[in-house]
Amino acid sequence: MIQAEGVESLSEAELRQACRDRGLLGLLSVEEMRQQLRDWLDLSLNHSVPSSLLILSRAFNVSGTIKPEEAVEFATSSLPD
């Protein structure tokens, strides 16, 4: 649905929630979050990369602002039980 309507159509709150749901760090600027979400949608929908792999890969794309353990915890919190 997001891809059909466009990432730009999301409000900042919706964008933050969409990023959080996918394990993407919400500590980024709005434009950085939009780009990460676009990349996520491209990999997931156009290249058939499984969501679980995308979520786990977020743990390895850590900025210097948080500890790796926190990144893993944040990323895996998006995985279903």
Contacts in CASP RR format, 6 or more apart in sequence:
PFRMAT RR
TARGET T0000
AUTHOR 0000-0000-0000
METHOD contacts of the structure
MODEL  1
MIQAEGVESLSEAELRQACRDRGLLGLLSVEEMRQQLRDWLDLSLNHSVP
SSLLILSRAFNVSGTIKPEEAVEFATSSLPD
2 10 0 8 1.000
2 18 0 8 1.000
2 37 0 8 1.000
2 41 0 8 1.000
3 41 0 8 1.000
3 45 0 8 1.000
7 15 0 8 1.000
7 34 0 8 1.000
7 37 0 8 1.000
7 38 0 8 1.000
7 41 0 8 1.000
8 34 0 8 1.000
10 18 0 8 1.000
10 34 0 8 1.000
10 37 0 8 1.000
12 30 0 8 1.000
15 30 0 8 1.000
15 33 0 8 1.000
15 34 0 8 1.000
15 37 0 8 1.000
16 26 0 8 1.000
16 33 0 8 1.000
18 37 0 8 1.000
19 25 0 8 1.000
19 26 0 8 1.000
19 33 0 8 1.000
19 36 0 8 1.000
19 37 0 8 1.000
20 26 0 8 1.000
20 78 0 8 1.000
21 78 0 8 1.000
22 37 0 8 1.000
22 40 0 8 1.000
22 51 0 8 1.000
22 54 0 8 1.000
22 55 0 8 1.000
22 58 0 8 1.000
22 78 0 8 1.000
23 55 0 8 1.000
23 58 0 8 1.000
23 74 0 8 1.000
23 75 0 8 1.000
23 77 0 8 1.000
23 78 0 8 1.000
24 33 0 8 1.000
24 36 0 8 1.000
24 37 0 8 1.000
24 40 0 8 1.000
24 58 0 8 1.000
25 58 0 8 1.000
25 63 0 8 1.000
25 66 0 8 1.000
25 71 0 8 1.000
25 74 0 8 1.000
26 33 0 8 1.000
27 63 0 8 1.000
27 65 0 8 1.000
27 66 0 8 1.000
28 36 0 8 1.000
40 54 0 8 1.000
43 49 0 8 1.000
43 54 0 8 1.000
44 51 0 8 1.000
44 54 0 8 1.000
52 79 0 8 1.000
55 75 0 8 1.000
55 76 0 8 1.000
55 78 0 8 1.000
55 79 0 8 1.000
56 75 0 8 1.000
56 76 0 8 1.000
56 79 0 8 1.000
58 71 0 8 1.000
58 74 0 8 1.000
58 75 0 8 1.000
59 68 0 8 1.000
59 71 0 8 1.000
59 72 0 8 1.000
59 74 0 8 1.000
59 75 0 8 1.000
59 76 0 8 1.000
60 71 0 8 1.000
62 68 0 8 1.000
62 71 0 8 1.000
66 74 0 8 1.000
END
